[in-house]
Amino acid sequence: VYALQGKKIGEILNTLGVIDSQTLHAVEQHHSTKKARSKPIGELLIHMGFIDAEELTRALCVQSGVLMVALPLIQVPRDLLSLVPIQLAKIKKAIPVGAYNKSLYLAVSDPATFADKQQFAILTKLNIKLVYAPPYEIQFFLDSTWSELISDIWTG
């Protein structure tokens, strides 16, 4: 999915320009100390103020091959949105963003810990594939209340 898939988090963040090589080297040196060895590099980078949690989540998505979506840049057809009741979407913070080959793609803020795939699979009778979207984009989407849309497409 991504050229950087499977690489170390520090290398991904450096390649993407989030941190520079000097910062990465310094944090790796610190990580090799007994005190810091138990913490992952990503957590150290957050703790030291070099990155924020969203940047780490994006890097983890790249590392693991989880797809990402920019909700403000996509159009979601009303018939796709109707597959998930708005109240459930608000409670679970999960937005249907695409369907392909008997699979429904749900945008969530943390695909690694989202525990409700089975519930959505039973509800929609589709395989559920999770994609990442930043929490603030998901909240904006949910606040726009797609059930009140006049057109057949939600656009960011």
C-alpha positions as CSV (number, residue, x, y, z in Angstrom):
1,V,0.0,0.0,0.0
2,Y,2.7,2.4,1.0
3,A,6.4,2.5,0.0
4,L,7.3,3.0,3.6
5,Q,5.1,0.1,4.9
6,G,7.0,-2.0,7.4
7,K,9.7,0.6,8.1
8,K,10.6,1.9,11.5
9,I,8.4,4.8,12.8
10,G,11.3,7.1,13.0
11,E,12.3,6.4,9.4
12,I,8.7,7.0,8.3
13,L,8.5,10.3,10.1
14,N,11.8,11.4,8.8
15,T,11.0,10.5,5.2
16,L,7.7,12.3,5.4
17,G,9.5,15.4,6.7
18,V,7.8,15.4,10.1
19,I,11.2,15.2,11.9
20,D,14.7,15.8,10.6
21,S,17.6,13.4,10.6
22,Q,19.3,15.1,13.6
23,T,16.2,14.8,15.7
24,L,15.7,11.1,14.7
25,H,19.4,10.4,15.6
26,A,19.1,12.1,19.0
27,V,15.9,10.3,19.9
28,E,17.4,7.0,18.8
29,Q,20.4,7.7,21.0
30,H,18.1,8.5,23.9
31,H,16.1,5.4,23.2
32,S,19.1,3.2,23.6
33,T,19.5,4.3,27.3
34,K,18.2,1.9,29.9
35,K,15.6,4.5,31.2
36,A,14.0,5.1,27.7
37,R,14.4,1.6,26.2
38,S,11.0,0.4,27.4
39,K,9.1,3.2,25.5
40,P,8.5,3.1,21.8
41,I,10.3,5.8,19.7
42,G,6.9,7.3,18.7
43,E,5.9,7.8,22.4
44,L,9.3,9.4,23.1
45,L,8.9,11.8,20.1
46,I,5.5,12.8,21.5
47,H,6.8,13.1,25.1
48,M,9.7,15.3,23.9
49,G,7.4,17.5,21.9
50,F,8.7,16.7,18.4
51,I,5.4,15.3,17.1
52,D,1.8,15.1,18.1
53,A,-0.4,12.1,18.5
54,E,-2.1,12.5,15.1
55,E,1.3,12.5,13.4
56,L,2.2,9.3,15.2
57,T,-1.1,7.7,14.2
58,R,-0.6,8.6,10.6
59,A,2.9,7.1,10.7
60,L,1.5,4.0,12.3
61,C,-1.1,3.7,9.5
62,V,1.7,4.0,6.9
63,Q,3.8,1.4,8.8
64,S,0.9,-1.1,9.0
65,G,-0.6,-0.4,5.6
66,V,-3.9,1.1,6.9
67,L,-5.5,3.4,4.3
68,M,-6.1,7.0,5.1
69,V,-8.9,9.3,3.9
70,A,-9.3,13.1,3.9
71,L,-13.0,13.5,4.6
72,P,-13.1,17.2,3.4
73,L,-11.9,16.1,0.0
74,I,-14.3,13.3,-0.8
75,Q,-17.9,13.0,-1.8
76,V,-20.0,10.3,-0.1
77,P,-23.2,9.3,-1.9
78,R,-26.4,9.4,0.2
79,D,-27.2,5.7,-0.5
80,L,-23.8,4.8,1.1
81,L,-24.5,7.0,4.1
82,S,-27.9,5.4,4.6
83,L,-26.2,2.0,5.3
84,V,-25.3,3.3,8.8
85,P,-27.9,5.0,11.0
86,I,-26.7,8.5,12.0
87,Q,-27.0,7.8,15.7
88,L,-24.8,4.7,15.5
89,A,-22.3,6.6,13.5
90,K,-22.2,9.4,16.1
91,I,-21.8,6.9,19.0
92,K,-19.1,4.9,17.3
93,K,-17.5,7.8,15.5
94,A,-17.5,5.7,12.3
95,I,-18.4,7.0,8.8
96,P,-19.1,5.0,5.7
97,V,-16.9,6.4,2.9
98,G,-16.8,3.8,0.2
99,A,-18.0,0.4,-0.9
100,Y,-16.3,-2.0,-3.2
101,N,-16.7,-5.7,-3.9
102,K,-19.0,-6.5,-1.0
103,S,-16.9,-4.4,1.4
104,L,-17.9,-1.2,3.3
105,Y,-15.0,1.2,4.1
106,L,-15.5,2.9,7.4
107,A,-13.5,6.0,8.4
108,V,-12.5,5.8,12.1
109,S,-9.9,7.7,14.1
110,D,-8.0,4.7,15.4
111,P,-8.4,1.6,13.2
112,A,-6.0,-0.4,15.4
113,T,-8.3,-0.2,18.4
114,F,-11.8,0.1,16.8
115,A,-13.7,-2.8,18.3
116,D,-17.0,-2.6,16.5
117,K,-16.3,-4.0,13.0
118,Q,-18.5,-7.1,13.7
119,Q,-21.5,-4.9,14.7
120,F,-21.2,-2.9,11.4
121,A,-20.8,-6.2,9.4
122,I,-23.9,-7.6,10.9
123,L,-25.9,-4.4,10.4
124,T,-24.8,-3.8,6.7
125,K,-24.3,-7.5,5.7
126,L,-20.9,-6.3,4.2
127,N,-17.3,-7.0,5.0
128,I,-15.9,-4.0,7.0
129,K,-12.6,-2.4,6.0
130,L,-11.3,0.3,8.3
131,V,-9.6,3.4,7.1
132,Y,-8.1,6.3,9.1
133,A,-9.4,9.8,9.3
134,P,-8.4,12.4,11.8
135,P,-10.8,12.8,14.8
136,Y,-11.5,16.4,14.0
137,E,-12.6,15.6,10.4
138,I,-14.8,12.8,11.7
139,Q,-16.4,15.2,14.2
140,F,-17.0,17.8,11.5
141,F,-18.6,15.3,9.3
142,L,-20.9,14.0,12.1
143,D,-21.8,17.6,13.1
144,S,-22.9,18.3,9.5
145,T,-25.7,15.7,10.1
146,W,-25.9,13.9,6.8
147,S,-29.5,13.0,7.5
148,E,-30.5,16.6,6.8
149,L,-28.7,16.9,3.5
150,I,-30.7,18.1,0.5
151,S,-28.4,16.7,-2.2
152,D,-27.6,13.1,-2.9
153,I,-23.9,13.6,-2.0
154,W,-22.1,14.8,1.2
155,T,-19.1,16.8,0.3
156,G,-16.7,18.2,2.8
